[in-house]
């Protein structure tokens, strides 16, 4: 996906800036799209920086839009894992990614629900973590509380990175 196309879309449709952030946050968090779309985290970050730098939205709208999209993506991944996870892990697609799945499962076994918080900050396992927690025996309320905390921390970190992106890049 070319960032210039996203910029063109946003410059002609600024009213959809918040929805664009929410959708990209969902995409990079949900198990199916987060794995299939390479660099989805970079696309989300670049889009947030662009929206902030051209004054389409203030930071106090950007961060909550990303937080809500991420939370919906994580919750969807968790529910997806509960419903169809065991069957999906037996497919050829996931058998090819067996190394990442075993690594994530081991991480989850050691860290429990804290894995949600830590996993939110590691792009390679971000979409897989809620899915695998859905497969596990973790109660949905424990997952959701941990995910809300994780998304709040991640949304705050995203806001700081967006705010200081010019200084970081230069």
C-alpha positions as semicolon CSV with decimal commas, in nm:
position;residue;x (nm);y (nm);z (nm)
1;X;0,000;0,000;0,000
2;X;0,143;0,334;-0,105
3;X;0,132;0,611;0,152
4;X;0,082;0,866;-0,125
5;X;-0,256;0,707;-0,201
6;X;-0,355;0,732;0,164
7;X;-0,242;1,095;0,173
8;X;-0,440;1,171;-0,144
9;X;-0,750;1,006;0,001
10;X;-0,718;1,200;0,326
11;X;-0,652;1,533;0,155
12;X;-0,972;1,494;-0,049
13;X;-1,173;1,334;0,235
14;X;-1,049;1,487;0,563
15;X;-1,375;1,398;0,738
16;X;-1,268;1,032;0,725
17;X;-0,932;1,085;0,897
18;X;-1,051;0,948;1,232
19;X;-1,210;0,646;1,061
20;X;-0,892;0,581;0,863
21;X;-0,691;0,567;1,187
22;X;-0,949;0,343;1,352
23;X;-0,949;0,106;1,053
24;X;-0,570;0,085;1,025
25;X;-0,544;0,020;1,401
26;X;-0,800;-0,258;1,364
27;X;-0,619;-0,401;1,060
28;X;-0,284;-0,419;1,237
29;X;-0,443;-0,576;1,547
30;X;-0,677;-0,840;1,404
31;X;-0,531;-1,185;1,343
32;X;-0,620;-1,226;0,976
33;X;-0,534;-0,882;0,846
34;X;-0,244;-0,820;1,086
35;X;-0,058;-1,121;0,953
36;X;-0,151;-1,077;0,586
37;X;-0,074;-0,706;0,548
38;X;0,300;-0,642;0,581
39;X;0,414;-0,331;0,765
40;X;0,063;-0,255;0,893
41;X;0,211;-0,095;1,207
42;X;0,430;0,133;0,996
43;X;0,131;0,228;0,781
44;X;-0,072;0,316;1,091
45;X;0,210;0,522;1,242
46;X;0,284;0,704;0,915
47;X;-0,085;0,780;0,866
48;X;-0,114;0,918;1,220
49;X;0,195;1,137;1,170
50;X;0,059;1,267;0,839
51;X;-0,285;1,344;0,984
52;X;-0,128;1,525;1,278
53;X;0,130;1,719;1,073
54;X;-0,124;1,851;0,821
55;X;-0,366;1,941;1,101
56;X;-0,649;1,714;0,991
57;X;-0,703;1,600;1,351
58;X;-0,561;1,694;1,688
59;X;-0,368;1,440;1,891
60;X;-0,655;1,405;2,140
61;X;-0,865;1,255;1,857
62;X;-0,586;1,056;1,687
63;X;-0,485;0,858;1,997
64;X;-0,838;0,752;2,102
65;X;-0,927;0,655;1,743
66;X;-0,619;0,430;1,729
67;X;-0,687;0,295;2,078
68;X;-1,048;0,204;1,993
69;X;-0,948;0,041;1,664
70;X;-0,676;-0,160;1,836
71;X;-0,912;-0,267;2,114
72;X;-1,178;-0,379;1,866
73;X;-0,914;-0,568;1,666
74;X;-0,779;-0,740;1,977
75;X;-1,125;-0,832;2,107
76;X;-1,220;-0,965;1,763
77;X;-0,902;-1,172;1,751
78;X;-0,973;-1,312;2,098
79;X;-1,330;-1,408;2,005
80;X;-1,209;-1,551;1,675
81;X;-0,956;-1,761;1,867
82;X;-1,226;-1,888;2,104
83;X;-1,462;-1,982;1,822
84;X;-1,244;-2,124;1,546
85;X;-0,886;-2,109;1,672
86;X;-0,813;-2,478;1,724
87;X;-0,935;-2,567;1,373
88;X;-0,744;-2,282;1,209
89;X;-0,412;-2,374;1,370
90;X;-0,428;-2,705;1,185
91;X;-0,443;-2,537;0,841
92;X;-0,147;-2,527;0,604
93;X;-0,117;-2,147;0,635
94;X;-0,056;-2,158;1,010
95;X;0,155;-2,471;0,997
96;X;0,399;-2,268;0,786
97;X;0,415;-2,015;1,071
98;X;0,456;-2,282;1,334
99;X;0,778;-2,128;1,472
100;X;0,609;-1,793;1,549
101;X;0,305;-1,963;1,698
102;X;0,515;-2,187;1,924
103;X;0,722;-1,887;2,030
104;X;0,408;-1,690;2,111
105;X;0,245;-1,979;2,297
106;X;0,559;-2,019;2,511
107;X;0,556;-1,648;2,583
108;X;0,188;-1,667;2,683
109;X;0,250;-1,965;2,909
110;X;0,520;-1,770;3,096
111;X;0,342;-1,436;3,118
112;X;-0,032;-1,512;3,129
113;X;-0,256;-1,209;3,088
114;X;0,046;-0,980;3,114
115;X;0,131;-1,113;2,769
116;X;-0,148;-0,893;2,633
117;X;0,029;-0,581;2,759
118;X;0,373;-0,686;2,643
119;X;0,243;-0,832;2,316
120;X;0,074;-0,501;2,227
121;X;0,419;-0,343;2,198
122;X;0,575;-0,616;1,979
123;X;0,444;-0,578;1,622
124;X;0,546;-0,930;1,513
125;X;0,322;-1,098;1,771
126;X;0,061;-0,824;1,822
127;X;-0,216;-0,981;1,608
128;X;-0,133;-1,337;1,715
129;X;-0,144;-1,279;2,092
130;X;-0,521;-1,215;2,134
131;X;-0,596;-1,504;1,899
132;X;-0,382;-1,747;2,097
133;X;-0,520;-1,617;2,426
134;X;-0,865;-1,689;2,282
135;X;-0,759;-2,047;2,222
136;X;-0,628;-2,073;2,577
137;X;-0,841;-2,103;2,888
138;X;-0,815;-1,737;2,986
139;X;-1,148;-1,590;3,087
140;X;-1,275;-1,321;2,851
141;X;-1,307;-1,059;3,127
142;X;-0,942;-1,107;3,232
143;X;-0,834;-1,070;2,871
144;X;-1,048;-0,762;2,815
145;X;-0,925;-0,581;3,127
146;X;-0,564;-0,656;3,034
147;X;-0,631;-0,546;2,678
148;X;-0,786;-0,216;2,787
149;X;-0,476;-0,143;2,998
150;X;-0,249;-0,247;2,708
151;X;-0,436;-0,031;2,456
152;X;-0,427;0,270;2,689
153;X;-0,051;0,234;2,731
154;X;0,000;0,173;2,358
155;X;-0,226;0,466;2,261
156;X;-0,029;0,695;2,492
157;X;0,300;0,574;2,344
158;X;0,164;0,626;1,992
159;X;0,060;0,981;2,080
160;X;0,409;1,059;2,214
161;X;0,574;0,912;1,903
162;X;0,342;1,108;1,672
163;X;0,404;1,427;1,868
164;X;0,781;1,390;1,852
165;X;0,810;1,215;1,512
166;X;0,979;1,516;1,350
167;X;1,245;1,523;1,621
168;X;1,295;1,146;1,615
169;X;1,329;1,127;1,236
170;X;1,566;1,425;1,205
